[in-house]
Amino acid sequence: VDPSVEALRDLTEEYLDQLVPALARDWHAR
């Protein structure tokens, strides 16, 4: 696998790890 693809995958996982809980909190706050 291309190293840049690996790095992008890591970034995406970090982003989702932060985004999903934030969305869940926002959803439950309605």
C-alpha positions in Angstrom: 0.0 0.0 0.0 1.2 3.5 -0.8 2.5 5.3 2.3 0.4 8.4 1.5 -2.7 6.2 1.4 -1.8 4.7 4.8 -1.3 8.2 6.2 -4.7 9.4 4.8 -6.4 6.3 6.3 -4.9 7.1 9.7 -6.1 10.8 9.4 -9.6 9.7 8.4 -9.8 7.3 11.3 -8.7 10.0 13.7 -11.2 12.4 12.2 -14.1 10.0 12.5 -13.1 9.1 16.1 -13.6 12.8 16.9 -16.5 13.5 14.6 -18.8 10.5 15.5 -19.0 11.3 19.3 -19.6 15.0 18.5 -22.4 14.1 16.2 -23.9 11.7 18.7 -23.8 14.4 21.4 -25.4 16.9 19.0 -28.1 14.3 18.1 -29.0 13.5 21.7 -29.0 17.2 22.6 -32.0 17.9 20.3 
